Amino acid sequence: RQSDVPFDGQVDVNAVVQTAIRLVLNTLKKATKHYTIQPDDFLPPVKGNTQRLEQVVVNLILNAAQALPDSEKGVRVSTRFEPETKSVIIEVRDEGVGIPAEHMRHLLDPFFTTKRETGGTGLGLAISDGIVREHGGSMAFESEPGKGTTVAVRLPAVEEGV
């Protein structure tokens, strides 16, 4: 369902990530002994809706945690500013099972899931992609089976903040 929630102004992406981590911390701790958060201390704000962006980050972290084969594998969440494109990037990287090449093009399709037997609906990434697009951004995926997956969310920085 498309949101009718208005943007609430300039959003601190590091605060979004911190809130998302707090919301999923217990799940993250059960999934891995190795998680790191690497915020860029000099991020400009993005224009958007804080809660909607938190929803995206929560979903990506939960997906990363669920992809881990054991608690020795890790998850890293980082933020950075890319001056060339004036973009704020949120990156969630896991050392999980990875995504087979044939599934990559379907990741954002509603109801596509490889986790049906464990309760997956296939809506998390589709909804997250819709939210990111509402914010003028995009999501990109890199994955290698057996090595892990990286999801990069790219959001336009507020011009005055750059």
Backbone bond lengths (Angstrom), bond angles and torsions (degrees), N, CA, C in turn:
res aa  C-N    CA-C-N  psi(-1)  N-CA   C-N-CA  omega(-1)  CA-C   N-CA-C  phi
1 R - - - 1.450 - - 1.514 107.74 -
2 Q 1.315 116.10 130.76 1.461 119.71 178.12 1.526 109.04 -69.35
3 S 1.306 114.00 145.36 1.455 119.74 -176.73 1.517 111.59 -82.65
4 D 1.321 115.78 141.78 1.461 119.35 169.75 1.530 107.82 -109.48
5 V 1.335 115.55 15.99 1.457 121.32 177.44 1.524 107.96 -76.19
6 P 1.323 117.67 123.67 1.463 119.36 -178.19 1.523 111.87 -73.26
7 F 1.312 115.02 158.47 1.455 119.69 171.49 1.515 106.86 -64.60
8 D 1.333 116.45 143.20 1.459 118.80 -179.46 1.526 111.22 -105.08
9 G 1.325 116.68 21.31 1.453 120.22 174.49 1.503 112.49 107.24
10 Q 1.333 115.55 -146.98 1.454 121.25 -179.12 1.522 109.37 -81.86
11 V 1.323 115.46 131.80 1.458 121.91 -173.81 1.530 109.56 -113.56
12 D 1.320 114.93 132.74 1.462 122.21 173.93 1.533 106.88 -85.41
13 V 1.324 116.74 108.18 1.461 121.41 -175.74 1.528 111.35 -64.79
14 N 1.319 118.51 -35.19 1.463 119.70 177.27 1.520 111.28 -63.20
15 A 1.334 117.57 -37.25 1.467 120.98 176.73 1.531 110.38 -66.45
16 V 1.326 117.06 -38.13 1.468 121.78 176.16 1.530 109.82 -59.27
17 V 1.333 116.35 -47.24 1.467 120.72 -179.42 1.529 110.44 -63.83
18 Q 1.337 117.58 -43.26 1.468 120.32 179.98 1.527 111.63 -61.28
19 T 1.326 116.94 -42.22 1.470 120.52 178.42 1.522 110.37 -65.13
20 A 1.318 116.84 -43.84 1.471 120.65 179.34 1.529 110.56 -60.63
21 I 1.310 116.67 -43.07 1.481 120.52 178.42 1.522 109.95 -60.30
22 R 1.334 116.71 -45.69 1.469 119.62 179.16 1.529 111.14 -58.54
23 L 1.323 116.87 -39.68 1.467 120.96 -177.99 1.531 112.93 -67.01
24 V 1.327 117.10 -30.65 1.471 120.15 -175.26 1.526 113.08 -113.62
25 L 1.322 117.11 10.45 1.465 120.66 -172.77 1.527 113.00 -57.28
26 N 1.326 118.04 -43.62 1.470 119.34 -179.67 1.522 111.63 -61.74
27 T 1.315 116.98 -43.33 1.467 121.17 178.13 1.521 110.11 -63.72
28 L 1.313 116.67 -42.84 1.457 121.59 -179.67 1.533 110.84 -62.59
29 K 1.333 116.73 -43.61 1.467 120.88 179.86 1.529 112.11 -65.09
30 K 1.338 117.00 -33.16 1.467 120.27 177.53 1.529 110.82 -72.27
31 A 1.334 116.81 -32.09 1.462 121.06 -175.45 1.522 113.08 -81.51
32 T 1.346 116.73 -32.07 1.459 119.01 -173.87 1.525 112.34 -150.58
33 K 1.327 114.05 149.71 1.465 120.75 171.93 1.526 109.77 -90.97
34 H 1.331 116.16 -6.51 1.466 121.00 -172.09 1.529 110.72 -128.14
35 Y 1.317 116.04 92.75 1.460 118.66 172.01 1.520 107.91 -130.53
36 T 1.313 115.36 142.56 1.457 119.91 -179.97 1.523 109.28 -132.66
37 I 1.302 114.48 147.77 1.462 122.06 175.50 1.522 105.39 -121.10
38 Q 1.335 116.17 123.39 1.458 121.37 -178.50 1.525 109.39 -124.08
39 P 1.337 116.82 86.84 1.463 118.90 178.83 1.527 111.46 -81.89
40 D 1.312 115.10 145.68 1.461 121.60 171.04 1.525 105.50 -85.05
41 D 1.308 116.96 119.92 1.463 120.71 -175.40 1.520 113.73 -72.42
42 F 1.320 117.28 -9.29 1.465 120.47 -176.15 1.521 111.90 -120.16
43 L 1.318 116.31 48.42 1.467 121.38 -179.83 1.516 110.64 -86.41
44 P 1.338 117.29 132.66 1.455 117.70 169.00 1.532 108.87 -74.43
45 P 1.316 117.49 161.32 1.465 119.59 177.80 1.537 111.23 -74.26
46 V 1.325 115.27 165.37 1.460 121.84 170.39 1.522 107.03 -117.73
47 K 1.311 116.48 157.56 1.465 119.92 175.95 1.515 107.32 -89.03
48 G 1.326 116.18 131.07 1.450 115.61 -178.59 1.502 114.68 173.18
49 N 1.334 113.20 -161.57 1.451 122.46 179.99 1.525 107.36 -117.35
50 T 1.316 115.92 115.91 1.454 122.19 -174.54 1.525 112.12 -55.80
51 Q 1.325 117.57 -49.78 1.466 120.60 -176.33 1.522 112.27 -63.96
52 R 1.319 116.85 -38.41 1.473 119.77 179.82 1.529 110.46 -66.36
53 L 1.324 116.63 -40.41 1.464 119.53 178.20 1.528 110.88 -68.67
54 E 1.328 117.27 -36.11 1.471 120.17 174.62 1.523 110.18 -60.50
55 Q 1.340 117.01 -39.87 1.459 121.77 178.99 1.530 110.42 -58.84
56 V 1.327 117.56 -41.26 1.461 121.82 179.20 1.526 110.18 -63.81
57 V 1.325 116.52 -48.93 1.468 120.52 -175.99 1.534 110.32 -65.76
58 V 1.325 117.36 -41.28 1.468 120.78 176.55 1.528 109.46 -57.68
59 N 1.312 117.50 -47.37 1.462 120.88 -178.73 1.528 111.34 -61.00
60 L 1.326 117.08 -44.16 1.462 120.15 -178.44 1.527 111.67 -65.96
61 I 1.332 117.01 -39.37 1.467 119.84 179.25 1.533 110.11 -68.18
62 L 1.327 117.28 -42.00 1.471 119.73 178.18 1.522 110.95 -62.57
63 N 1.335 117.35 -42.56 1.467 120.31 177.02 1.526 110.50 -59.64
64 A 1.337 116.28 -43.87 1.461 120.56 -179.62 1.530 110.44 -62.02
65 A 1.330 116.70 -45.33 1.465 120.92 -179.73 1.528 110.95 -62.57
66 Q 1.330 116.85 -39.75 1.461 120.78 -178.75 1.526 112.05 -70.62
67 A 1.330 117.65 -20.89 1.464 121.22 -178.40 1.530 112.59 -82.00
68 L 1.334 116.99 -11.40 1.466 119.75 -175.32 1.530 111.01 -75.38
69 P 1.332 116.93 131.00 1.471 119.30 179.52 1.531 112.90 -76.16
70 D 1.349 117.00 -24.48 1.467 120.58 178.33 1.525 108.60 -159.64
71 S 1.320 115.33 170.28 1.467 120.42 -172.54 1.530 113.39 -76.30
72 E 1.322 117.79 -3.89 1.471 120.11 176.07 1.528 111.48 -82.89
73 K 1.312 117.13 -17.18 1.466 121.50 177.00 1.518 108.39 -84.48
74 G 1.340 116.94 154.13 1.450 119.36 -171.01 1.511 116.19 -120.10
75 V 1.329 113.97 173.36 1.461 124.36 176.31 1.523 107.01 -131.77
76 R 1.325 116.39 135.88 1.463 120.86 176.00 1.521 108.96 -127.21
77 V 1.317 115.82 131.20 1.463 122.11 176.03 1.525 106.22 -116.85
78 S 1.321 116.32 125.79 1.463 119.32 -179.48 1.525 110.08 -136.94
79 T 1.329 114.09 158.74 1.464 120.25 173.95 1.524 107.25 -128.64
80 R 1.330 115.08 151.78 1.463 119.52 175.80 1.518 109.41 -159.54
81 F 1.315 115.08 160.68 1.451 121.68 175.73 1.515 108.21 -107.46
82 E 1.323 115.32 134.84 1.462 121.40 178.74 1.527 107.44 -111.16
83 P 1.335 118.04 99.73 1.470 120.67 -173.70 1.538 114.27 -61.53
84 E 1.340 117.00 -35.26 1.472 119.59 -177.33 1.527 111.94 -58.64
85 T 1.328 116.16 -38.39 1.465 120.11 -177.25 1.527 111.99 -106.31
86 K 1.350 116.34 0.36 1.472 121.57 -176.40 1.528 110.84 52.89
87 S 1.340 114.57 44.94 1.462 121.21 -176.83 1.517 111.31 -118.02
88 V 1.335 114.16 143.86 1.453 121.85 170.10 1.527 106.10 -97.85
89 I 1.329 116.08 130.22 1.462 121.21 -176.13 1.524 109.13 -115.46
90 I 1.332 114.98 130.43 1.461 121.85 170.61 1.519 104.95 -109.69
91 E 1.320 116.37 123.22 1.462 119.32 -178.65 1.519 109.58 -120.11
92 V 1.334 115.23 130.36 1.460 121.80 175.39 1.525 106.67 -118.76
93 R 1.329 114.88 116.52 1.467 120.83 -177.20 1.523 108.71 -119.36
94 D 1.321 116.15 133.29 1.464 119.90 176.29 1.520 109.64 -123.97
95 E 1.328 114.68 158.52 1.459 122.05 175.68 1.526 108.93 -104.27
96 G 1.331 114.44 42.49 1.453 120.73 -174.30 1.508 114.13 -87.85
97 V 1.320 113.85 -158.27 1.461 120.88 -173.54 1.524 113.00 -73.74
98 G 1.326 117.28 -15.10 1.459 119.83 -179.05 1.520 112.04 79.90
99 I 1.315 114.69 173.97 1.460 121.15 -176.67 1.524 107.94 -120.12
100 P 1.331 117.87 125.94 1.464 119.54 177.84 1.537 110.90 -59.97
101 A 1.324 115.95 144.67 1.465 122.13 -176.53 1.533 112.04 -53.22
102 E 1.323 116.74 -38.53 1.472 119.37 -177.21 1.527 112.63 -68.35
103 H 1.321 117.92 -16.82 1.467 120.72 178.72 1.524 113.00 -92.65
104 M 1.317 117.69 -17.52 1.470 121.04 -173.53 1.531 112.68 -55.67
105 R 1.311 117.88 -42.81 1.470 119.13 -175.90 1.528 113.12 -74.31
106 H 1.319 117.47 -9.26 1.467 121.35 -178.85 1.527 113.17 -103.58
107 L 1.328 117.81 -1.12 1.466 120.50 -172.00 1.521 114.17 -55.02
108 L 1.327 116.56 -34.98 1.470 119.83 -176.18 1.529 112.68 -96.72
109 D 1.329 116.92 2.69 1.468 120.54 177.87 1.528 109.56 -71.45
110 P 1.344 117.34 129.76 1.466 118.34 175.62 1.529 110.64 -58.26
111 F 1.295 116.30 137.05 1.464 126.18 176.94 1.523 114.49 74.48
112 F 1.340 118.60 2.29 1.463 119.15 173.18 1.525 107.75 -80.32
113 T 1.320 116.92 124.06 1.460 120.76 177.57 1.521 110.31 -149.18
114 T 1.307 115.00 148.67 1.461 120.95 170.61 1.530 109.16 -104.22
115 K 1.344 115.85 4.88 1.471 120.58 -175.43 1.534 112.01 -117.13
116 R 1.316 117.13 28.11 1.464 119.75 -178.01 1.529 111.49 -57.64
117 E 1.345 117.18 -41.60 1.470 120.79 -176.99 1.528 112.79 -68.23
118 T 1.343 117.25 -18.07 1.462 119.52 178.03 1.525 111.36 -108.38
119 G 1.330 116.87 16.71 1.453 120.46 173.33 1.518 115.37 98.82
120 G 1.328 117.64 6.19 1.460 119.75 178.77 1.518 111.50 -69.19
121 T 1.335 116.45 141.02 1.473 120.75 179.68 1.525 112.51 -103.29
122 G 1.324 116.42 -16.81 1.456 119.12 -176.64 1.516 112.87 79.36
123 L 1.320 117.33 17.76 1.469 119.70 -179.30 1.526 113.54 -105.86
124 G 1.319 118.20 -18.96 1.456 121.20 -173.79 1.518 113.73 -56.37
125 L 1.333 117.05 -53.73 1.466 119.75 -178.47 1.519 111.93 -71.55
126 A 1.324 117.99 -34.14 1.471 120.41 178.25 1.531 110.04 -64.09
127 I 1.326 116.62 -44.06 1.466 120.74 178.46 1.532 110.00 -66.78
128 S 1.324 116.65 -43.91 1.467 120.61 179.45 1.530 110.51 -59.75
129 D 1.323 116.45 -43.44 1.463 120.27 179.16 1.531 110.80 -61.60
130 G 1.324 117.09 -40.77 1.467 120.72 177.23 1.522 111.86 -61.38
131 I 1.324 116.39 -42.44 1.470 120.61 179.24 1.528 110.21 -64.73
132 V 1.318 116.59 -45.32 1.470 120.52 -179.57 1.531 109.91 -61.75
133 R 1.325 117.09 -41.27 1.475 120.41 178.36 1.529 111.40 -65.12
134 E 1.355 116.95 -37.95 1.472 120.54 175.38 1.525 110.76 -56.28
135 H 1.316 115.94 -30.50 1.465 122.53 -177.95 1.531 111.72 -91.38
136 G 1.326 117.38 8.33 1.462 121.17 178.92 1.510 113.43 76.71
137 G 1.334 116.55 18.85 1.450 120.52 -175.57 1.512 113.79 -111.79
138 S 1.323 114.81 -169.51 1.461 121.02 179.92 1.523 109.33 -148.33
139 M 1.331 115.04 162.64 1.459 122.01 176.44 1.518 108.25 -122.71
140 A 1.334 116.36 138.56 1.461 121.38 177.57 1.525 108.74 -129.69
141 F 1.327 115.52 145.41 1.458 121.99 -176.44 1.519 110.38 -123.55
142 E 1.320 115.30 138.15 1.459 122.08 169.86 1.512 105.65 -130.46
143 S 1.325 116.38 134.80 1.452 118.57 -179.37 1.514 110.46 -151.45
144 E 1.322 113.79 146.00 1.453 120.97 174.35 1.519 107.29 -132.40
145 P 1.337 116.95 116.83 1.460 118.96 179.93 1.527 111.40 -52.02
146 G 1.330 114.58 132.56 1.450 121.23 -179.29 1.522 114.67 85.23
147 K 1.324 117.66 -11.85 1.471 120.89 -176.76 1.524 112.78 -115.45
148 G 1.335 117.23 -31.37 1.456 119.04 179.50 1.508 113.71 131.38
149 T 1.328 114.22 -177.05 1.460 122.08 -174.90 1.520 109.41 -137.19
150 T 1.322 115.19 144.57 1.454 121.62 173.61 1.520 107.99 -123.70
151 V 1.322 116.01 129.17 1.462 121.89 174.40 1.520 106.78 -114.48
152 A 1.329 115.70 127.37 1.461 120.98 177.67 1.520 108.84 -115.11
153 V 1.324 116.00 120.84 1.463 122.13 174.92 1.524 106.19 -99.88
154 R 1.320 115.70 124.23 1.465 121.81 -178.07 1.526 107.98 -113.14
155 L 1.354 115.76 122.31 1.462 121.78 -178.71 1.523 109.20 -124.60
156 P 1.340 117.87 141.02 1.459 119.27 178.86 1.536 110.62 -69.99
157 A 1.333 114.87 132.36 1.459 120.38 177.11 1.525 109.76 -74.31
158 V 1.321 115.90 150.98 1.453 120.44 174.20 1.524 106.94 -68.55
159 E 1.330 116.67 126.96 1.476 121.65 -173.55 1.525 112.93 -54.45
160 E 1.332 117.87 -43.47 1.468 120.00 -178.27 1.524 110.77 -64.29
161 G 1.336 116.12 -25.47 1.449 119.36 -177.25 1.524 113.47 -82.46
162 V 1.336 116.60 -10.61 1.475 120.58 -174.43 1.511 110.58 -82.04
